[in-house]
Amino acid sequence: MSSRTPRRVPLSAVPLALALALTGCSGGSGDGSGTPARDVRDGGVRGEAAPSAGSPFWVDPRSDAARQVEEWEAQGRTDDARVLRRISERPVADWPAGDDPVPEIRGAVRGAGGKRTVVLVAYNIPHRDCGLYSAGGARDGRAYLDWIDAFAGAIGDARALVVLEPDAVSHLVDGCTPAEHHAERNQLLGEAIGRLKRQPHTKVYLDAGNPAWIKDPARIAEPLRAAGVGGADGFSLNVSNFQTDEAVKDFGTRLSGLLDGAHFTVDTSRNGEGPLPGDREEAWCNPPGRSLGTPPTAETGDALVDAYLWIKRPGDSDGPCRGGPAAGTWWPEYALGLARRADA
């Protein structure tokens, strides 16, 4: 289990259709310019930052990390600012929050300018996170479907990759979500997949937890089917967690074999050192000594892995543990530690 961020992550090895959808062309790279857009968070202008090598995904030049870099440079903390660029200059997912996801999604879409793929997380399922650190979600099923409709409509014809409802299926498997909510949740997830897939250039990956949580892929395969994964582009793994690329790929490959060869994505935002050693309490919550993992890319070298992504926003707190602020709150010193321990 892990806490989420509800507030504000070789192409030849990727199926050709996905590669074309993500990059928008068969080759070449953008020059980093794009159509400016109004930043819904501060009234500023949101443009397109230069993507990192091998990544077709949009970089938000006004992210929390980018703003922190500017602040530290102004304060003379130039070394810290340089290190933090390892986060600010790479694409991370947007987690549209609140009852209206439209402004944030439209801002990202305009920033991408039709040249890059925006990475989004839909995280608003009713009874979210079983009342834990990231509790919340839509008030009922009807409100959720209205929210998803607005979410999908805001994407429009843009290129987007959506990770759908982290934890939602895993919480059905581990018993955290009461049995009386299971049928509704499956129906909502299936309808959400269908609605999002009506957008012509949107890829959808239904979350499937991580290998340290639901350890046997066979336990989650049928729940994923019941939730409609067959209508999605695949499943997502390791969101907000720290399992190594090797462990996640092994789990994902076995799960794929139970799901007719479904593809998957991997959250590598903070798994550079792997999970916290030992059986320590809340090892998933702001663990010390961790680092950034593989930078976001569609060049995974694995035919089943469509992308490595930074879904959890590196530097956003997991919750009020180990001195952290509330879940989803930007924590600059934690971000700096992740970046400083990472490979350059």
N, C-alpha and C positions, 0 to 999 in steps of 0.2 A: 504494500500500500504506500501511497505517497500523496502529499498535498499538492494541489494544483495552483494555477495562476489565473484566476478568473478576471483579474484587472488588466489589465495590461501587463521563428526558434528557430570505368570508361564508358561514355554514353553508348558505345556499341554494346555494352553489357545490358543496357536497359532496352526494353521493347521499343521499337521505332516509334510506335504511336505515342507512347508516353514521352519519349525524348522530344518529339516534335511539339507536343502539347506544352511541355514545360519551357522550351526555349523559344518557341514561336518561329523557328527557322531551322534549316538543316545544318547551319554552321555559322561561324562568325561570332563576334561579340559586340555588345553595345559600347558606346563611348562614355557611359555614365550619366548622360544627360537624359532628361525626361520632362514630361509635362508637369509643371509645378501644380501643387494642390494645396488647399487650405488645410492646415493641421487642426483637427477638431479639438485637440487638447489645449492648445495655447494661442490659437488665432494666427500662428505663423504660417510660413510657406513650407509645404512638404514636397520635396523633389525626389529624385532618384539618386542614391549613392551608387558608386561603382561596385558591381558584384565581385565577390571573391572568385578566384580562378576555379573553373570547373563547376560553378554554381549558377543555375539559371534563375535563382530566386531573388526577389526584391529586397533591398536593404533600406531600412527606414533611417534617413539621415537625421531625424529628430527623435530618435529613441532615447530612453532614459540613459543608456550607456553613452550615446553621442553627446547628450547634454552634459553628462558628468565629465567627459573629456574636455569640453569647452570650459567648464567651471574650474577644473584642476589646472588647465593651462593658464587661465587668468590668475590663479592663486600661486603660480610658480611651481606647481607639482608636476613638472614636465615629464619626469620619468614615469610616474604613476599614470599620467595621461597617455603616454606612449604604450604602456603595457595594456591599458584598458581598450586601446584600439583593436586588440585581438577579439573583442566582443563587438564594439561599435561599428566595425567595418564589415561585419558578417550578418547574413540574414537570420532573423529570429521570427518566431510565429507571433501573430497578433491574436489576442484572446478578447474579442469584443465583449464588453461587460454591460450589465444593466438591461433594462427592458427594451432598449432600442439599439440594435447592433449596427444600424445602417450608417451613421456618420463615420464611424471608425473604418468600416469596410470600404466605403466609398473613398475615403481619404487615401487608403492604401492602394486601391485600384487606380486612382488618378496618379498617385506617385509612381506606380509601376509603369504607367504610360503605354500599356499594351506591349511592352518589350520584355517584361519579367513576370514571373509567376509569384503571386502573393500566397503566403502560407498562413492559414487561419485555423483556429481551434473553435469548434462549436461546443460550448460547455455550459449548458443551461437546463439539463434534464431535471424534471421534478424529483425531489428527495435526493438531491445531489450530495455526494460524499458522506451519506449516512449521518448527517448532522455534525461532522467533524470539522477540521480547520477550514475547509472550503465549502461549508454548508451553504445551501441556497438553491438556486434554480427557479424555473418557472413555477407559478403557483398551481398549475394543473396542466393536464394534457392539451387542452384546447389552446391555452396560452403558449405552450411550448411549440405547437405546430404553427401558430401565428408568428412566433419569433423565428422559427426556421424559415418560414416563407419570406419574411423580411430579410433575413440573412442571405438567402439564395438570391433574392431579387437584387440586393445591393451588389452582388458579384457581377451580375449581368453576363456579358459576353467575355469578360476578362479571363485570363488564365489564373486558375486558383487551385491550390491543394488544401483540402480540408481534413483535419483530424477530428473525427466525430466522437464526442463524449468520452474523454478519458475516465477510466474506472467503471463506467456504467455497466458493462457486461461482467467484468471481474467481480463487482459487488453482488451480482446475482449469483455467481458461482461460490463465493466465499461465505455467503449467508448474511452479509452485512445489510443488504436491502431486504426488507420483509417480503415474504412470499406473496402477500396480497398485491404487491406492486409489480410482480414479475411480468405478467401478461401485458399490462399497460406499457411497461418499459419496452418490451420487445416490439410492440405495435408502433410506438413512437419512434424508435430507432429505425425500423423498417421504412416508415413513412418519411423520416428525415432523409434517409439515403435516397429514396425515390425523388424527393423534391430537389435535393441538391444536384442530382444527376440530370435534371432537366436543363441545367445550365450547360451550354455546349462545350465549354473548355474547363470544366471543374472535375478534379479527381477527388475521390472520397475514400478515406481509410478509417474503418471502424476500430476503435481502440480494443486491444486484447491484453492489456496489463504488461507484466514483465516476468521473466523466468524465475525470479525469487519469490514471487507472489503465488501465482497458479503454476506450480512446478511441473505438472504433467499436462502437456498440450491436449491430451484426450479429454481432460476435464472441461476445457473451454471451447473445443471445436463445435460441439452441438449447440451450446448457448449462442455462439457467434452465428451459426446458421439460423437459429430461431430469431435472432435479431436482424437478419437480413443481409449478412455480409456478402451473400452471393450477388447482390445487386450493386455492391460497392466495387471499387478498384482494388481492394485488398484490406489489410488490417495494419494497425500501428502498434509498435512495441516500445517499451522502456520510457514512456512519457514521464518526465520529472524524476526518473530514477537513475541509478548509477551502475547498472549491470554492464559488463564489458561488451564490446562489439562481438567478440567471439561467442560469448554465452548467449547473447540475444540472437545472433544469426543461427546458431545451432537450434535453439528453441523455435525460432521462426520457420526454419526449414522443416522441422518435424511437424509443426502445426500446419504449414502449407500442404504437406502431404496428406493431411486429413481433410483439407478444404479444396480439393481438386486443383492443387497447384497455385493457390492464391498468392499474390505478391504482397510485400509488406514494406513499411518504412521503419526506421530506427531513430529514436531520439538520442543524439550523441552530445547533448549540450553540456553535460557535467560528468561524463563517465571516463575521463582520461586516466584516472587512477583506479577505476573500478569502485565497488561498494566499500563502505566502511568495514574494516576487518572485525571479526568477532561478532558474537550475537548480542549486540548492544541495543538498548532500548531506543526506539525511534531512530534507527540507523538511517532511515530515509529522510530525516528532517534536519536540514542545514548541517549535514555532517562535516566535520573539519577535514582539512587536508585533501580535498577533492580538486579536480582541475577540469578545464574544458576538454572535450573529446574531439573526434574527427570533425573538421569543419563541414558545414552543409554543402552537399554536392549530390548530383544525380549520377556521377561517375563512380559507382560503388564497386565495380568489378565482380558483382554477384548478380546472376540473372534473376533471382527472386527478390532482391533488395532494390526497390525503385529509387530510394533516396535515403541519405543520412541527413537528418534535420535537427535544428535546435528548436525544439518545441517548447520545452521549459525555457523561459527567458533567463539566461545566466545572470545571476545577481538579484533576481526576485526571490524573496524569502519563501520558505516552505511553510512557515507558521511560527508562532511564538515559542520556539524551542531553541536552546543553545544561544540565547541572547538575541534571537531574531525578532523582527517586527511581524506584524500580521501577514498572513499568507497573501502573496501577490504584491507585496510592497518592495520597492527597489531598495537594496541594501548595498551601497557602493563598496564598503570594505570587503564584504563577502565576494562581490564580483571581482574585485582586484585580486583576491587570493586565488580564485579560479583561473584568472588570466595569467597571473605571475607563475603559477605552477605548470602551465601548459607549455607545449612545444611552441616555439615562435612561429 
